[in-house]
Amino acid sequence: MNVTLQTKALSFQTTRRAVVACLLLLTITLAVAFLSLKAGAYPLSVSDLFRGLIGHLDDLENMIVREHRLPRILVAIGAGAAFGMAGAMMQSMLRNPLASPDVIGFTAGANFGALLCVLITGGMVVMGALLGGLGAAILVTLLAWQNGLNTTRLILVGIGINLTLGAGADLLLSWTDERIAADMARWLTGSLNTRSYDDVALIWGGIALLTPLLAWLQFPLARLAMNDDTVTGLGIALTPTRLAVAGTSVALVALSVSVAGPLPFVAFVAGPIARRIIRGGRPAIFAAALVGAAVTLIADLAARSVPLIQLPAGVFTALIGAPVLLWLLVVQFRKGNF
């Protein structure tokens, strides 16, 4: 059953199943966020958490809740949501669940650009990530272009670029000081340690700026699932729309990489899981955002729960994403796409 959400400026149609699924995903995300606030070496009760959020605890407990755990959780939700939306957009546009930014090199490009800027200038992470992701996107498209853009060719070229940029990042690390290299290697895996409210403002401010564009792209993305002739017949300009989708995806990836590192497979798994839950063939951008946020929070909570050592969250996002990748490869092979 369809549900229409309408304002003076915007009309948006969805299904009851999609609404229920998104509410369920939101509930799961909030529940994991609450558990993350409680988790840690310093025990806190439920009443302590509520009092800490409104600033009624002593200085130590207030610092733990509001200055350490809360920014980390907010960054995890924002970065996971941005990765999820970026992945769902690229997969919908290219009509292939394997065509996510972290598989076809966009995330690796943003990662390489951010690392290069940090090592050269000591800052400019967002600009480096944006330029690196955009450069990787252009390079993959140019190398994959042959009388048009073949999705399978693009994925294979993207995997090659991904591996090349990963090796380039390792090479850059080998030229740096050992202490800096150790810190950057942890970040390159995808880490949410020591996040601050500056990181919260960056990721959520970027998402807020891109939200109107994301809402507008829902309509053409739903049509891009059809063949090119049908899409053109519906009055949608293919090239500008694809450029808008790719540019928005790169911007989301750059924001996420800037605050949390690459966090492997979050962009990859969010779209297929969201579409599996919602069904109906829709792009599922906002459902993918909730899946990405939940996956990132769960991975970070798992990383913090390991005794004695502090593992990066990226280790656990990879553990979550690898089985999904194998499953999708089997599905694509059975369909004859490889």
VEXGUGU-917368 format. One record per residue (C-alpha): residue number from 1; residue in three letters; chain; x, y, z. Coordinates in nm, 2 decimals, padded with zeros to 4 digits. Layout:
<nodes>
NODE   num   residu   chaine        u        v        w
NODE   NUM      ALA        A        X        Y        Z
...
</nodes>
This chain:
<nodes>
NODE   num   residu   chaine        u        v        w
NODE     1      MET        A    00.00    00.00    00.00
NODE     2      ASN        A    00.14    00.34   -00.10
NODE     3      VAL        A    00.17    00.63    00.14
NODE     4      THR        A    00.21    00.99    00.01
NODE     5      LEU        A    00.40    01.25    00.22
NODE     6      GLN        A    00.32    01.59    00.08
NODE     7      THR        A    00.42    01.95    00.16
NODE     8      LYS        A    00.38    02.27   -00.03
NODE     9      ALA        A    00.72    02.23   -00.20
NODE    10      LEU        A    00.76    01.85   -00.21
NODE    11      SER        A    00.55    01.54   -00.27
NODE    12      PHE        A    00.71    01.20   -00.18
NODE    13      GLN        A    00.55    00.86   -00.23
NODE    14      THR        A    00.65    00.55   -00.04
NODE    15      THR        A    00.50    00.23    00.09
NODE    16      ARG        A    00.37    00.13    00.42
NODE    17      ARG        A    00.63   -00.15    00.44
NODE    18      ALA        A    00.91    00.11    00.38
NODE    19      VAL        A    00.78    00.33    00.66
NODE    20      VAL        A    00.75    00.04    00.90
NODE    21      ALA        A    01.10   -00.09    00.80
NODE    22      CYS        A    01.26    00.26    00.84
NODE    23      LEU        A    01.09    00.30    01.19
NODE    24      LEU        A    01.23   -00.05    01.29
NODE    25      LEU        A    01.58    00.04    01.16
NODE    26      LEU        A    01.56    00.37    01.35
NODE    27      THR        A    01.47    00.19    01.67
NODE    28      ILE        A    01.76   -00.05    01.63
NODE    29      THR        A    02.00    00.24    01.57
NODE    30      LEU        A    01.88    00.42    01.88
NODE    31      ALA        A    01.90    00.10    02.09
NODE    32      VAL        A    02.26    00.03    01.98
NODE    33      ALA        A    02.34    00.40    02.04
NODE    34      PHE        A    02.21    00.37    02.39
NODE    35      LEU        A    02.41    00.05    02.46
NODE    36      SER        A    02.72    00.23    02.32
NODE    37      LEU        A    02.67    00.52    02.57
NODE    38      LYS        A    02.66    00.26    02.85
NODE    39      ALA        A    02.95    00.05    02.73
NODE    40      GLY        A    03.30    00.12    02.84
NODE    41      ALA        A    03.56    00.07    03.12
NODE    42      TYR        A    03.37    00.31    03.34
NODE    43      PRO        A    03.03    00.16    03.43
NODE    44      LEU        A    02.72    00.39    03.41
NODE    45      SER        A    02.36    00.31    03.50
NODE    46      VAL        A    02.06    00.41    03.29
NODE    47      SER        A    01.98    00.69    03.53
NODE    48      ASP        A    02.34    00.81    03.51
NODE    49      LEU        A    02.31    00.83    03.13
NODE    50      PHE        A    02.00    01.05    03.14
NODE    51      ARG        A    02.15    01.27    03.41
NODE    52      GLY        A    02.48    01.29    03.21
NODE    53      LEU        A    02.30    01.40    02.89
NODE    54      ILE        A    02.15    01.69    03.07
NODE    55      GLY        A    02.47    01.77    03.26
NODE    56      HIS        A    02.37    01.67    03.61
NODE    57      LEU        A    02.66    01.43    03.69
NODE    58      ASP        A    02.99    01.51    03.85
NODE    59      ASP        A    03.28    01.64    03.63
NODE    60      LEU        A    03.43    01.30    03.56
NODE    61      GLU        A    03.11    01.12    03.46
NODE    62      ASN        A    02.99    01.42    03.26
NODE    63      MET        A    03.31    01.42    03.07
NODE    64      ILE        A    03.28    01.05    02.99
NODE    65      VAL        A    02.92    01.08    02.86
NODE    66      ARG        A    02.92    01.42    02.69
NODE    67      GLU        A    03.28    01.47    02.58
NODE    68      HIS        A    03.39    01.11    02.49
NODE    69      ARG        A    03.11    00.87    02.42
NODE    70      LEU        A    02.84    01.10    02.28
NODE    71      PRO        A    03.06    01.26    02.00
NODE    72      ARG        A    03.19    00.92    01.90
NODE    73      ILE        A    02.83    00.78    01.87
NODE    74      LEU        A    02.71    01.09    01.67
NODE    75      VAL        A    03.00    01.06    01.43
NODE    76      ALA        A    02.94    00.69    01.39
NODE    77      ILE        A    02.58    00.75    01.30
NODE    78      GLY        A    02.66    01.03    01.06
NODE    79      ALA        A    02.95    00.86    00.89
NODE    80      GLY        A    02.75    00.53    00.86
NODE    81      ALA        A    02.45    00.71    00.72
NODE    82      ALA        A    02.66    00.90    00.46
NODE    83      PHE        A    02.84    00.58    00.35
NODE    84      GLY        A    02.51    00.40    00.32
NODE    85      MET        A    02.35    00.67    00.11
NODE    86      ALA        A    02.65    00.70   -00.12
NODE    87      GLY        A    02.65    00.32   -00.17
NODE    88      ALA        A    02.28    00.30   -00.24
NODE    89      MET        A    02.29    00.58   -00.49
NODE    90      MET        A    02.58    00.43   -00.69
NODE    91      GLN        A    02.43    00.08   -00.69
NODE    92      SER        A    02.09    00.21   -00.81
NODE    93      MET        A    02.25    00.43   -01.08
NODE    94      LEU        A    02.47    00.15   -01.22
NODE    95      ARG        A    02.21   -00.12   -01.17
NODE    96      ASN        A    02.45   -00.35   -00.99
NODE    97      PRO        A    02.48   -00.42   -00.62
NODE    98      LEU        A    02.86   -00.46   -00.65
NODE    99      ALA        A    02.91   -00.10   -00.78
NODE   100      SER        A    02.95    00.07   -00.44
NODE   101      PRO        A    03.21    00.35   -00.37
NODE   102      ASP        A    03.43    00.12   -00.16
NODE   103      VAL        A    03.45   -00.15   -00.43
NODE   104      ILE        A    03.51    00.07   -00.73
NODE   105      GLY        A    03.77    00.30   -00.59
NODE   106      PHE        A    03.59    00.61   -00.48
NODE   107      THR        A    03.65    00.55   -00.11
NODE   108      ALA        A    04.01    00.46   -00.17
NODE   109      GLY        A    04.06    00.78   -00.37
NODE   110      ALA        A    03.91    00.99   -00.09
NODE   111      ASN        A    04.13    00.80    00.15
NODE   112      PHE        A    04.45    00.86   -00.05
NODE   113      GLY        A    04.37    01.23   -00.11
NODE   114      ALA        A    04.30    01.29    00.26
NODE   115      LEU        A    04.62    01.11    00.36
NODE   116      LEU        A    04.83    01.30    00.11
NODE   117      CYS        A    04.70    01.63    00.23
NODE   118      VAL        A    04.76    01.54    00.59
NODE   119      LEU        A    05.12    01.44    00.52
NODE   120      ILE        A    05.19    01.75    00.31
NODE   121      THR        A    05.00    02.03    00.49
NODE   122      GLY        A    04.91    01.88    00.82
NODE   123      GLY        A    04.54    01.94    00.76
NODE   124      MET        A    04.29    02.01    00.47
NODE   125      VAL        A    04.15    01.66    00.52
NODE   126      VAL        A    03.80    01.74    00.37
NODE   127      MET        A    03.95    01.91    00.06
NODE   128      GLY        A    04.20    01.62    00.01
NODE   129      ALA        A    03.93    01.36    00.05
NODE   130      LEU        A    03.69    01.54   -00.19
NODE   131      LEU        A    03.96    01.59   -00.46
NODE   132      GLY        A    04.09    01.23   -00.41
NODE   133      GLY        A    03.74    01.08   -00.44
NODE   134      LEU        A    03.65    01.30   -00.74
NODE   135      GLY        A    03.98    01.21   -00.91
NODE   136      ALA        A    03.93    00.84   -00.86
NODE   137      ALA        A    03.57    00.87   -00.99
NODE   138      ILE        A    03.69    01.04   -01.31
NODE   139      LEU        A    03.98    00.80   -01.36
NODE   140      VAL        A    03.76    00.49   -01.32
NODE   141      THR        A    03.50    00.63   -01.56
NODE   142      LEU        A    03.76    00.72   -01.83
NODE   143      LEU        A    03.93    00.38   -01.81
NODE   144      ALA        A    03.60    00.19   -01.81
NODE   145      TRP        A    03.45    00.39   -02.10
NODE   146      GLN        A    03.43    00.19   -02.43
NODE   147      ASN        A    03.14    00.29   -02.66
NODE   148      GLY        A    02.95    00.37   -02.34
NODE   149      LEU        A    02.98    00.28   -01.98
NODE   150      ASN        A    02.96   -00.10   -01.92
NODE   151      THR        A    02.88   -00.17   -01.55
NODE   152      THR        A    03.08   -00.49   -01.53
NODE   153      ARG        A    03.38   -00.33   -01.69
NODE   154      LEU        A    03.35   -00.03   -01.45
NODE   155      ILE        A    03.35   -00.26   -01.15
NODE   156      LEU        A    03.66   -00.45   -01.27
NODE   157      VAL        A    03.85   -00.13   -01.34
NODE   158      GLY        A    03.73    00.01   -01.01
NODE   159      ILE        A    03.86   -00.29   -00.82
NODE   160      GLY        A    04.20   -00.24   -00.99
NODE   161      ILE        A    04.21    00.14   -00.90
NODE   162      ASN        A    04.10    00.05   -00.55
NODE   163      LEU        A    04.40   -00.18   -00.50
NODE   164      THR        A    04.64    00.06   -00.67
NODE   165      LEU        A    04.53    00.35   -00.44
NODE   166      GLY        A    04.55    00.12   -00.14
NODE   167      ALA        A    04.91    00.04   -00.23
NODE   168      GLY        A    04.98    00.41   -00.28
NODE   169      ALA        A    04.85    00.49    00.06
NODE   170      ASP        A    05.08    00.22    00.21
NODE   171      LEU        A    05.37    00.37    00.02
NODE   172      LEU        A    05.30    00.71    00.16
NODE   173      LEU        A    05.29    00.57    00.51
NODE   174      SER        A    05.63    00.40    00.46
NODE   175      TRP        A    05.78    00.75    00.40
NODE   176      THR        A    05.66    00.90    00.72
NODE   177      ASP        A    05.77    00.90    01.08
NODE   178      GLU        A    05.69    00.58    01.27
NODE   179      ARG        A    05.46    00.74    01.52
NODE   180      ILE        A    05.26    00.93    01.26
NODE   181      ALA        A    05.25    00.62    01.04
NODE   182      ALA        A    05.11    00.41    01.33
NODE   183      ASP        A    04.83    00.66    01.39
NODE   184      MET        A    04.75    00.70    01.02
NODE   185      ALA        A    04.74    00.32    00.97
NODE   186      ARG        A    04.48    00.29    01.24
NODE   187      TRP        A    04.28    00.57    01.07
NODE   188      LEU        A    04.31    00.40    00.73
NODE   189      THR        A    04.14    00.09    00.88
NODE   190      GLY        A    03.85    00.31    00.98
NODE   191      SER        A    03.85    00.43    01.34
NODE   192      LEU        A    03.61    00.63    01.56
NODE   193      ASN        A    03.85    00.68    01.85
NODE   194      THR        A    03.88    01.03    02.00
NODE   195      ARG        A    03.61    01.19    01.79
NODE   196      SER        A    03.51    01.55    01.89
NODE   197      TYR        A    03.22    01.78    01.83
NODE   198      ASP        A    03.41    01.94    01.54
NODE   199      ASP        A    03.38    01.60    01.37
NODE   200      VAL        A    03.01    01.59    01.46
NODE   201      ALA        A    02.96    01.94    01.31
NODE   202      LEU        A    03.15    01.84    00.99
NODE   203      ILE        A    02.96    01.52    00.91
NODE   204      TRP        A    02.61    01.64    01.02
NODE   205      GLY        A    02.66    01.98    00.86
NODE   206      GLY        A    02.76    01.82    00.53
NODE   207      ILE        A    02.46    01.58    00.54
NODE   208      ALA        A    02.22    01.87    00.61
NODE   209      LEU        A    02.35    02.07    00.31
NODE   210      LEU        A    02.32    01.76    00.08
NODE   211      THR        A    01.97    01.65    00.21
NODE   212      PRO        A    01.77    01.87   -00.03
NODE   213      LEU        A    01.97    01.73   -00.33
NODE   214      LEU        A    01.93    01.37   -00.19
NODE   215      ALA        A    01.55    01.42   -00.17
NODE   216      TRP        A    01.54    01.55   -00.52
NODE   217      LEU        A    01.75    01.26   -00.66
NODE   218      GLN        A    01.51    01.00   -00.53
NODE   219      PHE        A    01.28    01.06   -00.84
NODE   220      PRO        A    01.54    01.02   -01.12
NODE   221      LEU        A    01.72    00.74   -00.94
NODE   222      ALA        A    01.40    00.53   -00.93
NODE   223      ARG        A    01.38    00.58   -01.31
NODE   224      LEU        A    01.75    00.50   -01.38
NODE   225      ALA        A    01.68    00.14   -01.29
NODE   226      MET        A    01.52    00.12   -01.64
NODE   227      ASN        A    01.71    00.10   -01.96
NODE   228      ASP        A    01.86    00.42   -02.11
NODE   229      ASP        A    01.60    00.46   -02.39
NODE   230      THR        A    01.31    00.44   -02.14
NODE   231      VAL        A    01.48    00.69   -01.91
NODE   232      THR        A    01.54    00.93   -02.19
NODE   233      GLY        A    01.18    00.89   -02.31
NODE   234      LEU        A    01.06    01.00   -01.96
NODE   235      GLY        A    01.24    01.33   -02.01
NODE   236      ILE        A    01.54    01.27   -01.78
NODE   237      ALA        A    01.88    01.39   -01.90
NODE   238      LEU        A    02.10    01.09   -01.84
NODE   239      THR        A    02.44    01.25   -01.83
NODE   240      PRO        A    02.37    01.54   -01.60
NODE   241      THR        A    02.17    01.31   -01.37
NODE   242      ARG        A    02.45    01.06   -01.35
NODE   243      LEU        A    02.70    01.34   -01.29
NODE   244      ALA        A    02.48    01.47   -01.01
NODE   245      VAL        A    02.45    01.12   -00.85
NODE   246      ALA        A    02.83    01.05   -00.88
NODE   247      GLY        A    02.92    01.40   -00.74
NODE   248      THR        A    02.68    01.37   -00.45
NODE   249      SER        A    02.81    01.02   -00.37
NODE   250      VAL        A    03.17    01.14   -00.38
NODE   251      ALA        A    03.09    01.43   -00.14
NODE   252      LEU        A    02.92    01.19    00.10
NODE   253      VAL        A    03.22    00.95    00.09
NODE   254      ALA        A    03.46    01.24    00.14
NODE   255      LEU        A    03.28    01.36    00.45
NODE   256      SER        A    03.27    01.01    00.60
NODE   257      VAL        A    03.64    00.94    00.53
NODE   258      SER        A    03.73    01.28    00.68
NODE   259      VAL        A    03.58    01.20    01.02
NODE   260      ALA        A    03.60    00.82    01.04
NODE   261      GLY        A    03.84    00.68    00.78
NODE   262      PRO        A    03.73    00.44    00.51
NODE   263      LEU        A    03.52    00.20    00.72
NODE   264      PRO        A    03.53   -00.08    00.46
NODE   265      PHE        A    03.21   -00.24    00.33
NODE   266      VAL        A    02.96    00.00    00.50
NODE   267      ALA        A    02.87    00.16    00.17
NODE   268      PHE        A    02.86   -00.18    00.01
NODE   269      VAL        A    02.63   -00.36    00.25
NODE   270      ALA        A    02.38   -00.08    00.33
NODE   271      GLY        A    02.21   -00.07   -00.01
NODE   272      PRO        A    02.14   -00.44   -00.06
NODE   273      ILE        A    02.02   -00.49    00.30
NODE   274      ALA        A    01.79   -00.19    00.27
NODE   275      ARG        A    01.64   -00.30   -00.06
NODE   276      ARG        A    01.60   -00.65    00.07
NODE   277      ILE        A    01.40   -00.51    00.37
NODE   278      ILE        A    01.19   -00.25    00.18
NODE   279      ARG        A    01.14   -00.43   -00.16
NODE   280      GLY        A    00.95   -00.27   -00.44
NODE   281      GLY        A    01.26   -00.18   -00.65
NODE   282      ARG        A    01.30    00.16   -00.51
NODE   283      PRO        A    01.65    00.32   -00.45
NODE   284      ALA        A    01.61    00.31   -00.07
NODE   285      ILE        A    01.85    00.59    00.00
NODE   286      PHE        A    01.72    00.69    00.34
NODE   287      ALA        A    01.67    00.33    00.45
NODE   288      ALA        A    02.03    00.26    00.34
NODE   289      ALA        A    02.14    00.55    00.56
NODE   290      LEU        A    01.98    00.39    00.86
NODE   291      VAL        A    02.13    00.05    00.78
NODE   292      GLY        A    02.48    00.21    00.74
NODE   293      ALA        A    02.44    00.39    01.07
NODE   294      ALA        A    02.33    00.07    01.25
NODE   295      VAL        A    02.62   -00.13    01.10
NODE   296      THR        A    02.87    00.13    01.20
NODE   297      LEU        A    02.74    00.16    01.55
NODE   298      ILE        A    02.74   -00.22    01.59
NODE   299      ALA        A    03.09   -00.25    01.46
NODE   300      ASP        A    03.22    00.03    01.69
NODE   301      LEU        A    03.04   -00.13    01.99
NODE   302      ALA        A    03.20   -00.47    01.91
NODE   303      ALA        A    03.54   -00.30    01.87
NODE   304      ARG        A    03.51   -00.14    02.21
NODE   305      SER        A    03.39   -00.46    02.37
NODE   306      VAL        A    03.71   -00.65    02.29
NODE   307      PRO        A    03.91   -00.68    02.62
NODE   308      LEU        A    04.26   -00.54    02.67
NODE   309      ILE        A    04.30   -00.39    02.32
NODE   310      GLN        A    04.13   -00.11    02.12
NODE   311      LEU        A    04.05   -00.24    01.77
NODE   312      PRO        A    03.94    00.00    01.50
NODE   313      ALA        A    03.58   -00.02    01.40
NODE   314      GLY        A    03.68   -00.09    01.04
NODE   315      VAL        A    03.80   -00.43    01.14
NODE   316      PHE        A    03.44   -00.53    01.24
NODE   317      THR        A    03.27   -00.35    00.94
NODE   318      ALA        A    03.49   -00.57    00.72
NODE   319      LEU        A    03.38   -00.88    00.91
NODE   320      ILE        A    03.02   -00.78    00.86
NODE   321      GLY        A    03.06   -00.69    00.49
NODE   322      ALA        A    03.28   -00.98    00.37
NODE   323      PRO        A    03.00   -01.24    00.39
NODE   324      VAL        A    02.76   -01.00    00.21
NODE   325      LEU        A    03.02   -00.96   -00.07
NODE   326      LEU        A    03.05   -01.33   -00.12
NODE   327      TRP        A    02.68   -01.37   -00.13
NODE   328      LEU        A    02.64   -01.10   -00.39
NODE   329      LEU        A    02.92   -01.25   -00.60
NODE   330      VAL        A    02.74   -01.58   -00.60
NODE   331      VAL        A    02.41   -01.42   -00.70
NODE   332      GLN        A    02.57   -01.22   -00.98
NODE   333      PHE        A    02.75   -01.53   -01.11
NODE   334      ARG        A    02.43   -01.73   -01.12
NODE   335      LYS        A    02.27   -01.44   -01.32
NODE   336      GLY        A    02.55   -01.47   -01.57
NODE   337      ASN        A    02.69   -01.12   -01.50
NODE   338      PHE        A    03.05   -01.26   -01.48
</nodes>
